[in-house]
Amino acid sequence: MLLFAALVAGSVFFALHTFFQQADQPVSVAASYGLALMRQDYAKAYTDLDSQATINIVCPVNQQSFTTLATSADTQYGTVSGWNIDPALQGNDPSHLTITVHRGDRNYQVHL
């Protein structure tokens, strides 16, 4: 029984690891980004952003400013408690996803 449980756990880990390593797939990138936010691993979340990422459309963001803003939001609004891909906001280009991030009693959209 213990061996069976270990095999199942190993299979699940391998499947999830393979899924999240497919960085060229928009949904896996969004999932990686959302999970990194929930773990407060802002350096990892930043790696899932485009090199031309901006905040509020006009302000370019680098890893340091992204981490500083996210940490500040944790303090002010609470940590990220969840996220979901918003299918209504996808448009015609499947490579662009909109996710809704849930932080405390606030929700905001991230366009990936």
Backbone as ProteinMPNN parsed JSONL, in Angstrom:
{"seq_chain_A": "MLLFAALVAGSVFFALHTFFQQADQPVSVAASYGLALMRQDYAKAYTDLDSQATINIVCPVNQQSFTTLATSADTQYGTVSGWNIDPALQGNDPSHLTITVHRGDRNYQVHL", "coords_chain_A": {"N_chain_A": [[0.822, -1.184, 0.0], [1.9, 1.25, 0.821], [3.952, 1.515, -1.04], [2.433, 1.727, -3.395], [1.131, 4.198, -2.89], [3.357, 5.87, -2.889], [4.178, 5.581, -5.552], [1.973, 6.697, -6.904], [2.052, 9.335, -5.897], [4.56, 10.101, -6.906], [4.054, 9.945, -9.662], [2.091, 11.938, -9.972], [3.571, 14.192, -9.182], [5.527, 14.194, -11.228], [3.911, 14.593, -13.507], [2.771, 17.13, -12.979], [5.121, 18.646, -12.795], [6.149, 18.382, -15.401], [4.055, 19.621, -16.815], [4.233, 22.3, -15.885], [6.722, 23.013, -16.829], [6.483, 23.546, -19.47], [6.966, 26.159, -20.834], [6.283, 27.532, -23.121], [3.615, 27.409, -23.471], [0.705, 29.232, -23.033], [-1.235, 28.855, -20.934], [0.13, 27.276, -19.071], [2.174, 29.027, -18.358], [0.691, 31.075, -17.188], [-0.364, 29.636, -15.036], [1.983, 28.989, -13.653], [2.841, 31.572, -12.98], [0.671, 32.442, -11.346], [0.781, 30.56, -9.228], [3.327, 31.116, -8.218], [2.896, 33.713, -7.258], [1.1, 33.135, -5.182], [2.771, 31.727, -3.483], [4.383, 33.698, -2.69], [6.71, 34.053, -4.082], [8.168, 36.156, -5.635], [10.291, 36.695, -7.316], [10.328, 34.464, -9.001], [7.745, 34.702, -10.124], [8.098, 37.054, -11.568], [9.795, 36.167, -13.607], [8.046, 34.961, -15.32], [6.861, 36.973, -16.67], [6.66, 39.14, -19.549], [9.505, 40.62, -21.13], [9.034, 43.266, -21.606], [7.232, 44.091, -19.699], [4.769, 46.023, -17.96], [3.434, 48.193, -15.415], [0.204, 49.203, -14.782], [-0.039, 49.904, -17.468], [1.746, 51.952, -18.336], [4.127, 52.202, -16.85], [7.257, 50.873, -16.906], [8.501, 47.795, -15.545], [10.904, 46.264, -13.463], [12.624, 43.396, -12.049], [13.251, 44.029, -9.373], [11.573, 46.27, -8.778], [9.094, 45.063, -9.234], [9.045, 43.072, -7.232], [9.19, 44.703, -4.95], [6.787, 46.183, -5.176], [4.905, 44.077, -5.037], [5.414, 42.984, -2.498], [4.787, 45.175, -0.928], [2.056, 45.343, -1.515], [1.244, 42.959, -0.313], [1.536, 43.641, 2.388], [-0.213, 45.819, 2.609], [-2.735, 44.954, 1.553], [-2.993, 42.223, 1.975], [-1.959, 38.8, 1.447], [-1.736, 36.986, -1.697], [-4.474, 35.032, -2.347], [-5.58, 33.437, -4.235], [-6.223, 32.754, -7.753], [-7.495, 33.051, -11.075], [-7.984, 32.069, -14.479], [-9.438, 34.222, -16.724], [-11.799, 33.53, -18.881], [-13.556, 35.109, -20.363], [-12.207, 37.382, -21.062], [-10.247, 36.855, -22.949], [-10.1, 37.37, -25.7], [-9.2, 37.27, -29.21], [-6.687, 36.202, -29.472], [-4.996, 33.472, -28.5], [-2.575, 33.402, -27.199], [-2.434, 35.407, -25.405], [-3.397, 35.932, -22.18], [-5.755, 36.709, -19.628], [-5.645, 36.996, -16.223], [-7.357, 36.852, -13.139], [-6.468, 38.036, -10.081], [-6.675, 37.265, -6.681], [-6.523, 39.026, -3.811], [-6.576, 39.445, -0.512], [-9.403, 41.333, 0.208], [-9.598, 42.303, -2.3], [-9.593, 42.24, -5.879], [-7.763, 41.936, -8.863], [-6.754, 42.437, -12.283], [-4.441, 40.751, -14.38], [-2.665, 40.93, -17.295], [-1.384, 38.608, -19.339]], "CA_chain_A": [[0.0, 0.0, 0.0], [2.803, 2.395, 0.9], [4.625, 1.604, -2.334], [1.439, 2.251, -4.335], [0.961, 5.629, -2.591], [4.568, 6.553, -3.347], [4.138, 5.61, -7.021], [0.957, 7.672, -7.3], [2.59, 10.667, -5.595], [5.622, 10.373, -7.873], [3.433, 10.189, -10.966], [1.447, 13.253, -9.924], [4.638, 15.194, -9.188], [6.12, 14.226, -12.562], [2.945, 15.188, -14.437], [2.703, 18.574, -12.705], [6.414, 19.235, -13.148], [6.193, 18.455, -16.864], [3.093, 20.634, -17.231], [4.704, 23.65, -15.596], [7.959, 23.291, -17.549], [6.15, 23.886, -20.849], [6.852, 27.612, -20.752], [5.77, 28.115, -24.346], [2.17, 27.292, -23.429], [0.189, 30.351, -22.24], [-1.916, 28.454, -19.707], [1.122, 26.837, -18.087], [2.861, 30.227, -17.873], [-0.244, 31.725, -16.27], [-0.419, 28.813, -13.824], [3.253, 29.18, -12.963], [2.793, 32.931, -12.438], [-0.285, 32.482, -10.241], [1.29, 29.792, -8.092], [4.452, 31.858, -7.637], [2.315, 34.79, -6.458], [0.535, 32.575, -3.955], [3.892, 31.324, -2.621], [5.136, 34.93, -2.465], [7.986, 33.908, -4.779], [8.011, 37.205, -6.634], [11.361, 36.567, -8.311], [9.851, 33.477, -9.973], [6.606, 35.281, -10.845], [8.63, 38.027, -12.522], [10.372, 35.468, -14.772], [6.957, 34.589, -16.224], [6.398, 38.175, -17.364], [7.358, 39.563, -20.746], [10.597, 41.558, -20.832], [8.501, 44.62, -21.735], [6.107, 44.19, -18.769], [4.507, 47.331, -17.373], [2.404, 48.302, -14.387], [-0.782, 50.213, -15.203], [0.181, 50.127, -18.892], [2.757, 52.932, -18.72], [5.357, 52.17, -16.045], [8.035, 49.64, -17.033], [8.803, 47.177, -14.255], [11.99, 45.291, -13.439], [12.397, 42.42, -10.978], [13.29, 44.697, -8.064], [10.36, 47.063, -8.552], [7.983, 44.12, -9.156], [9.089, 42.47, -5.899], [8.866, 45.747, -3.986], [5.35, 46.456, -5.27], [4.151, 42.912, -4.571], [5.593, 42.904, -1.046], [3.991, 46.279, -0.384], [0.65, 44.946, -1.629], [1.026, 41.955, 0.74], [1.392, 44.35, 3.651], [-1.371, 46.706, 2.582], [-4.003, 44.311, 1.195], [-2.969, 40.804, 2.285], [-1.276, 37.971, 0.455], [-2.563, 36.434, -2.762], [-5.162, 33.832, -1.873], [-5.994, 32.635, -5.374], [-6.223, 33.384, -9.07], [-8.163, 32.245, -12.096], [-7.929, 32.57, -15.853], [-10.734, 34.795, -17.063], [-12.028, 33.209, -20.298], [-14.326, 36.159, -21.038], [-11.318, 38.475, -21.453], [-9.136, 36.336, -23.727], [-10.022, 37.931, -27.04], [-8.962, 36.346, -30.32], [-5.31, 35.716, -29.465], [-4.86, 32.535, -27.384], [-1.295, 33.556, -26.507], [-2.606, 36.436, -24.385], [-4.368, 35.523, -21.176], [-6.041, 37.618, -18.524], [-5.964, 36.285, -15.001], [-7.836, 37.664, -12.028], [-5.732, 37.693, -8.872], [-7.445, 37.549, -5.467], [-5.606, 39.444, -2.746], [-7.422, 39.984, 0.545], [-10.762, 41.588, -0.294], [-9.447, 42.964, -3.599], [-9.29, 41.452, -7.076], [-7.246, 42.751, -9.966], [-6.467, 41.676, -13.494], [-3.096, 40.743, -14.92], [-2.701, 40.515, -18.697], [-0.152, 37.881, -19.651]], "C_chain_A": [[0.875, 1.261, 0.0], [3.54, 2.602, -0.425], [3.685, 2.175, -3.396], [1.245, 3.752, -4.137], [2.169, 6.423, -3.079], [4.598, 6.647, -4.872], [3.129, 6.631, -7.535], [1.48, 9.087, -7.077], [3.684, 11.048, -6.587], [5.073, 10.683, -9.256], [2.781, 11.558, -11.034], [2.501, 14.348, -9.973], [5.236, 15.325, -10.583], [5.194, 14.896, -13.568], [2.856, 16.698, -14.233], [4.003, 19.268, -13.098], [6.53, 19.398, -14.66], [5.267, 19.538, -17.379], [3.65, 22.038, -17.036], [6.023, 23.984, -16.28], [7.71, 23.66, -19.002], [5.899, 25.388, -20.947], [6.308, 28.259, -22.019], [4.247, 28.047, -24.417], [1.588, 28.375, -22.53], [-0.473, 29.931, -20.927], [-0.913, 27.995, -18.663], [1.918, 28.018, -17.543], [1.967, 30.963, -16.875], [-0.335, 30.956, -14.956], [0.85, 28.976, -12.999], [3.284, 30.541, -12.271], [1.872, 32.986, -11.206], [0.192, 31.727, -9.019], [2.467, 30.495, -7.421], [3.943, 33.029, -6.794], [1.785, 34.268, -5.131], [1.623, 32.152, -2.975], [4.742, 32.525, -2.204], [6.566, 34.815, -3.021], [7.969, 34.888, -5.95], [9.125, 37.197, -7.672], [10.942, 35.574, -9.392], [8.692, 34.038, -10.789], [7.103, 36.257, -11.91], [9.191, 37.336, -13.766], [9.302, 35.041, -15.762], [6.396, 35.78, -16.992], [7.231, 38.434, -18.605], [8.444, 40.565, -20.364], [10.15, 43.013, -20.937], [7.316, 44.861, -20.794], [6.004, 45.598, -18.179], [3.472, 47.188, -16.26], [1.487, 49.441, -14.814], [-0.492, 50.756, -16.591], [1.367, 51.043, -19.202], [4.083, 52.819, -17.989], [6.095, 50.851, -16.234], [8.397, 49.104, -15.645], [9.983, 46.227, -14.423], [11.761, 44.376, -12.236], [12.361, 43.09, -9.605], [12.018, 45.488, -7.801], [9.128, 46.161, -8.457], [7.901, 43.514, -7.753], [8.706, 43.484, -4.836], [7.366, 46.05, -3.992], [4.517, 45.301, -4.729], [4.243, 42.767, -3.051], [4.793, 43.996, -0.352], [2.502, 45.948, -0.425], [0.298, 43.877, -0.598], [0.742, 42.637, 2.074], [0.094, 45.145, 3.69], [-2.696, 45.973, 2.408], [-4.105, 42.839, 1.591], [-2.308, 40.026, 1.159], [-2.271, 37.45, -0.583], [-3.161, 35.114, -2.277], [-5.625, 32.934, -3.02], [-5.937, 33.43, -6.656], [-7.029, 32.494, -10.0], [-8.002, 32.913, -13.458], [-9.331, 33.015, -16.216], [-11.022, 34.563, -18.543], [-12.78, 34.296, -21.049], [-13.428, 37.268, -21.571], [-10.157, 38.026, -22.333], [-9.013, 36.963, -25.109], [-9.73, 36.86, -28.069], [-7.573, 35.726, -30.319], [-5.099, 34.786, -28.272], [-3.53, 32.648, -26.646], [-1.351, 34.659, -25.446], [-3.724, 36.012, -23.44], [-4.565, 36.644, -20.169], [-6.362, 36.762, -17.316], [-6.455, 37.298, -13.973], [-7.144, 37.145, -10.777], [-6.567, 38.138, -7.678], [-6.462, 37.815, -4.33], [-6.448, 40.104, -1.663], [-8.837, 40.152, 0.029], [-10.746, 42.304, -1.643], [-9.18, 41.934, -4.684], [-8.729, 42.397, -8.111], [-6.837, 41.847, -11.105], [-5.006, 41.85, -13.893], [-3.216, 40.194, -16.338], [-1.351, 39.89, -19.022], [-0.098, 37.537, -21.123]], "O_chain_A": [[0.611, 2.212, -0.735], [3.724, 3.734, -0.869], [4.092, 3.01, -4.204], [1.199, 4.502, -5.113], [2.02, 7.519, -3.619], [4.997, 7.673, -5.423], [3.405, 7.35, -8.496], [1.368, 9.941, -7.957], [3.731, 12.185, -7.055], [5.569, 11.577, -9.942], [2.903, 12.259, -12.038], [2.355, 15.321, -10.712], [5.432, 16.438, -11.072], [5.649, 15.685, -14.395], [2.864, 17.459, -15.2], [3.98, 20.358, -13.669], [6.965, 20.445, -15.14], [5.635, 20.296, -18.276], [3.548, 22.875, -17.933], [6.408, 25.153, -16.307], [8.644, 24.051, -19.701], [4.763, 25.83, -21.121], [5.91, 29.423, -21.991], [3.654, 28.587, -25.352], [1.947, 28.434, -21.354], [-0.283, 30.594, -19.907], [-1.082, 28.292, -17.481], [2.299, 28.008, -16.373], [2.44, 31.421, -15.835], [-0.378, 31.559, -13.884], [0.786, 29.088, -11.775], [3.7, 30.65, -11.118], [2.253, 33.512, -10.16], [0.029, 32.198, -7.893], [2.59, 30.473, -6.196], [4.497, 33.31, -5.731], [1.996, 34.88, -4.084], [1.419, 32.213, -1.763], [5.706, 32.379, -1.452], [7.502, 35.41, -2.486], [7.781, 34.498, -7.102], [8.919, 37.649, -8.799], [11.176, 35.817, -10.576], [8.655, 33.872, -12.009], [6.583, 36.28, -13.026], [9.073, 37.87, -14.868], [9.608, 34.783, -16.926], [5.549, 35.611, -17.869], [8.377, 37.995, -18.695], [8.305, 41.281, -19.372], [10.82, 43.902, -20.412], [6.486, 45.732, -21.056], [7.009, 46.265, -17.935], [2.743, 46.199, -16.183], [1.957, 50.523, -15.168], [-0.682, 51.944, -16.85], [1.951, 50.906, -20.277], [5.09, 53.315, -18.493], [5.619, 49.811, -15.777], [8.575, 49.87, -14.698], [10.058, 45.48, -15.399], [10.802, 44.567, -11.487], [11.524, 42.747, -8.77], [11.442, 45.389, -6.717], [8.212, 46.452, -7.688], [6.825, 43.449, -7.159], [7.966, 43.153, -3.909], [6.749, 46.161, -2.933], [3.526, 45.526, -4.034], [3.247, 42.457, -2.397], [4.191, 43.76, 0.696], [1.771, 46.24, 0.521], [-0.81, 43.874, -0.063], [-0.179, 42.256, 2.796], [-0.614, 45.139, 4.697], [-3.684, 46.331, 3.049], [-5.193, 42.265, 1.547], [-2.124, 40.541, 0.056], [-3.483, 37.473, -0.371], [-2.444, 34.206, -1.855], [-6.019, 31.791, -2.791], [-5.643, 34.625, -6.653], [-7.215, 31.308, -9.727], [-7.9, 34.134, -13.573], [-10.295, 32.271, -16.037], [-10.539, 35.322, -19.384], [-12.65, 34.394, -22.269], [-13.845, 38.023, -22.449], [-9.171, 38.752, -22.454], [-7.904, 37.071, -25.633], [-9.981, 35.678, -27.833], [-7.311, 34.808, -31.096], [-5.029, 35.259, -27.138], [-3.367, 32.055, -25.58], [-0.407, 34.819, -24.672], [-4.854, 35.767, -23.863], [-3.653, 37.424, -19.897], [-7.243, 35.904, -17.37], [-6.018, 38.449, -13.952], [-7.226, 35.96, -10.455], [-7.1, 39.247, -7.661], [-5.679, 36.947, -3.944], [-6.975, 41.198, -1.865], [-9.412, 39.216, -0.526], [-11.763, 42.846, -2.075], [-8.606, 40.877, -4.421], [-9.176, 43.539, -8.223], [-6.603, 40.652, -10.923], [-4.422, 42.927, -13.767], [-3.794, 39.129, -16.556], [-0.316, 40.554, -18.986], [0.866, 36.922, -21.579]]}, "name": "protein", "num_of_chains": 1, "seq": "MLLFAALVAGSVFFALHTFFQQADQPVSVAASYGLALMRQDYAKAYTDLDSQATINIVCPVNQQSFTTLATSADTQYGTVSGWNIDPALQGNDPSHLTITVHRGDRNYQVHL"}
